[in-house]
Amino acid sequence: MNAPTQIISGADTKAARLPDAQTVTSVRHWNDRLFSFRVTRPASLRFRSGEFLMIGLLDDNGKPLLRAYSIASPSWDDELEFFSIKVQDGPLTSRLQHIKVGDQIIIRPKPVGTLVVDALLPGKRLYLIGTGTGVAPFASLTRDPEVYEKFDSVILTHTARSVSALGYSHELVDNIRTDEILSEIVGDKLRFYPTSTREQTPKMGRITNLIRSGELFSDLGLPSFDPAVDRVMICGSMGLNMEMKEILESAGFTEGSNSEPGEYVLEKAFVG
């Protein structure tokens, strides 16, 4: 059995002595299964949009209980943003979901990950395929000017069960399009394709089914995946990752990495 975790209160004097502690600045609950939060950013932290960090709380023995979380904020942001599921019996999220402004959490400032533009070969279109909280690294990438310098168009897909579960990505795209600076940089390059699998929305279906049937491409008025011009990033459940890997490699795509860029990348550290 996992030991309970402790939320470090902002009023706790021990928090000030805890290495790597950062302060929660905002918390938002999207539904009973999802929440997002922002924390202060370590002054020395440098990261590439799309990377992840180890974050967490202390267990009852005072030892850090950490999990990998994609950074949802872009590399230029003064704070760090995260988008999380709520697992009621989960060792970490069962307690993390109760954090409040002023509380402190542990942030290990050593970013890593494969969902970075450096791991992709130059291309024309960038597809960001996310399900559930797997949209988090794409929230970082879609707010990074470098992405729009390297690609003519960016297609963000987000699949979730319900309308409320899509709320985070809808607000993300709305904010990009209305932001005074970002809207000038992004222009009409960003396209958004949300789908749901349970609750009724304008577009229903699993993204892999919509890709296999060709419906995604007909809806967007684009040709099917082409490794000569398309680049793809994937973040979601292990099932999504493996199915997308099969779809792309059948179409002639090769997986990229930081050391050897390719036509697609997926986040192996993320599950959920």
C-alpha positions in Angstrom: 0.0 0.0 0.0 1.3 3.5 -0.9 1.8 5.8 2.0 -0.5 8.9 2.2 1.0 12.1 0.8 1.2 15.5 2.5 0.2 18.8 1.1 2.7 21.3 2.2 0.8 24.3 3.5 2.1 27.7 2.7 2.0 28.5 6.4 4.2 25.5 7.3 7.7 26.8 8.2 9.1 23.5 7.1 8.0 24.3 3.5 10.6 27.1 3.3 13.4 24.6 4.0 12.1 21.9 1.5 14.4 21.6 -1.5 12.7 22.3 -4.9 9.4 23.5 -3.3 7.3 25.9 -5.4 4.2 27.8 -4.5 0.7 27.2 -6.0 -0.6 30.4 -7.6 -3.9 29.2 -9.0 -6.1 26.0 -9.2 -9.0 25.3 -11.5 -11.3 22.2 -11.4 -12.8 21.4 -14.9 -14.9 18.5 -13.7 -14.8 15.7 -11.1 -12.0 14.1 -13.0 -9.7 16.9 -14.2 -8.0 20.0 -12.8 -5.2 22.4 -13.7 -2.9 24.4 -11.6 -0.1 26.9 -11.8 2.9 27.3 -9.6 5.9 29.6 -9.3 8.8 28.8 -11.7 12.3 28.1 -10.3 14.5 31.0 -11.3 17.1 28.7 -12.8 14.7 26.4 -14.8 15.1 26.4 -18.5 13.0 24.0 -20.6 11.8 23.4 -24.2 8.1 23.6 -24.8 6.7 20.0 -24.7 9.0 18.7 -22.0 8.0 17.3 -18.6 9.1 17.5 -15.0 8.9 15.3 -12.0 6.5 16.9 -9.5 4.8 15.8 -6.3 4.3 15.9 -2.5 5.8 14.3 0.6 4.6 11.0 1.9 4.0 10.3 5.6 7.6 9.5 6.0 8.7 12.8 4.6 10.0 11.3 1.4 9.1 12.8 -2.0 6.4 11.0 -4.0 6.9 12.2 -7.6 5.3 11.6 -10.9 6.1 12.8 -14.5 3.9 15.8 -15.5 4.1 17.5 -18.9 4.6 21.2 -18.6 1.5 22.9 -20.1 2.9 26.4 -20.1 5.2 27.6 -22.9 8.9 28.0 -22.3 8.6 31.8 -22.1 6.0 31.8 -19.3 6.9 33.2 -15.8 5.0 30.3 -14.1 4.6 26.6 -14.6 1.2 25.2 -15.6 0.0 21.5 -15.3 -3.1 19.7 -16.3 -4.0 16.6 -14.2 -6.4 13.8 -13.8 -8.0 13.0 -10.4 -7.5 9.4 -9.3 -9.4 9.0 -6.1 -7.3 6.2 -4.8 -4.1 7.3 -6.5 -1.0 7.7 -4.3 -0.4 11.2 -5.6 -3.4 12.7 -7.3 -5.8 11.6 -4.5 -4.1 14.4 -2.5 -2.7 16.7 -5.2 -6.3 17.5 -6.4 -6.9 19.2 -3.0 -4.1 21.8 -3.3 -5.0 25.4 -2.8 -3.3 28.7 -3.6 -0.4 29.2 -1.3 0.4 25.5 -0.8 3.7 24.2 -2.0 4.6 21.2 -4.1 7.9 19.7 -5.1 9.2 20.5 -8.6 12.4 18.7 -9.7 13.9 21.2 -12.2 15.3 18.6 -14.6 13.1 18.8 -17.7 13.2 15.9 -20.2 11.0 14.5 -23.0 10.6 13.7 -26.7 7.7 16.0 -27.6 9.9 18.8 -28.8 10.3 20.3 -32.2 14.0 19.4 -32.1 13.1 15.7 -32.3 11.3 16.2 -35.7 12.6 16.7 -39.1 11.6 19.9 -41.0 8.1 19.7 -42.4 5.1 21.6 -43.6 2.2 20.5 -41.2 2.4 19.6 -37.6 -0.3 17.3 -36.1 -0.6 17.3 -32.3 -2.7 14.2 -31.3 -3.7 14.3 -27.7 -6.3 12.5 -25.6 -7.4 13.3 -22.0 -4.7 15.2 -20.1 -2.3 14.3 -23.0 -3.2 17.7 -24.4 -0.9 19.3 -21.7 2.4 19.3 -23.7 0.5 20.7 -26.7 -0.8 23.5 -24.6 2.9 24.4 -24.2 3.7 23.9 -27.9 0.7 25.8 -29.4 1.8 28.9 -27.4 5.4 28.8 -28.5 6.3 31.1 -31.4 9.1 28.8 -32.6 6.5 26.2 -33.6 4.9 28.6 -36.0 8.2 29.6 -37.4 9.0 26.0 -38.3 5.5 24.9 -39.6 3.0 26.3 -42.1 0.1 24.9 -40.1 -0.5 23.3 -36.7 -3.4 20.9 -36.2 -4.3 20.3 -32.6 -6.6 17.4 -32.0 -8.0 16.7 -28.5 -10.2 13.7 -27.7 -12.0 13.3 -24.4 -15.1 11.7 -23.0 -17.2 14.8 -22.2 -17.8 18.4 -23.0 -16.3 19.5 -19.7 -13.2 17.4 -20.4 -12.6 19.4 -23.6 -13.0 22.7 -21.7 -9.3 23.1 -21.1 -8.3 22.8 -24.8 -11.3 25.0 -25.9 -10.2 27.8 -23.6 -6.5 27.3 -24.6 -7.3 27.9 -28.3 -9.7 30.8 -27.5 -7.0 32.5 -25.5 -4.4 32.1 -28.2 -6.7 33.5 -30.8 -7.6 36.6 -28.7 -4.1 37.2 -27.2 -2.7 40.5 -28.5 0.7 39.1 -29.2 0.1 35.4 -29.9 -2.7 36.0 -32.3 -0.4 38.0 -34.5 2.2 35.2 -34.5 -0.2 32.4 -34.9 -2.6 34.0 -37.4 -4.6 31.3 -39.2 -1.9 28.6 -38.8 -3.5 26.9 -35.8 -6.5 24.6 -36.4 -8.4 22.8 -33.7 -10.2 19.5 -34.0 -11.9 18.4 -30.7 -13.8 15.1 -30.5 -15.7 13.4 -27.7 -16.3 9.7 -27.2 -19.3 9.7 -24.8 -21.1 13.0 -24.4 -22.7 14.5 -27.5 -20.6 17.1 -29.3 -20.4 18.3 -32.9 -17.7 15.7 -33.6 -17.9 12.3 -32.0 -15.4 9.4 -32.2 -12.0 8.2 -31.2 -9.3 10.1 -33.1 -7.7 6.9 -34.4 -11.0 5.8 -35.9 -11.4 9.2 -37.5 -7.9 8.9 -38.9 -8.3 5.4 -40.3 -11.6 6.2 -41.9 -10.2 9.4 -43.5 -12.8 11.6 -41.8 -10.3 13.7 -40.0 -8.7 14.7 -43.3 -11.9 15.3 -45.2 -13.2 17.4 -42.3 -10.0 19.5 -42.5 -9.8 19.5 -46.3 -6.3 18.0 -46.1 -4.7 14.9 -47.7 -3.9 11.8 -45.7 -0.7 11.6 -43.7 2.4 12.0 -45.9 5.9 11.6 -44.3 7.3 14.0 -46.9 5.5 17.0 -45.4 3.6 15.9 -42.2 5.0 15.7 -38.7 3.1 14.2 -35.8 3.4 14.4 -32.0 1.3 11.9 -29.9 0.5 12.0 -26.2 -2.2 9.9 -24.5 -2.8 6.4 -23.2 -0.5 3.6 -24.0 -3.2 2.2 -26.3 -3.4 5.5 -28.3 0.4 5.7 -28.5 0.7 2.1 -29.9 -2.2 2.5 -32.3 -0.9 5.8 -33.7 2.6 4.3 -34.0 1.1 1.5 -36.1 -0.9 3.9 -38.3 2.1 6.2 -38.9 4.7 3.5 -39.5 2.3 1.8 -42.0 2.3 5.1 -43.8 6.1 5.3 -43.9 6.8 7.5 -40.9 9.9 6.9 -38.7 10.0 7.7 -35.0 12.2 10.5 -34.0 14.2 11.3 -30.9 16.4 14.2 -29.6 19.5 12.5 -31.0 17.9 11.3 -34.3 15.0 13.4 -35.5 12.2 11.7 -37.4 8.7 12.2 -38.8 6.8 11.5 -35.6 7.4 11.4 -31.8 5.4 10.1 -28.9 5.6 10.7 -25.2 6.6 7.3 -23.6 6.6 8.8 -20.1 2.9 9.9 -20.2 0.1 7.5 -19.5 -3.5 8.7 -18.7 
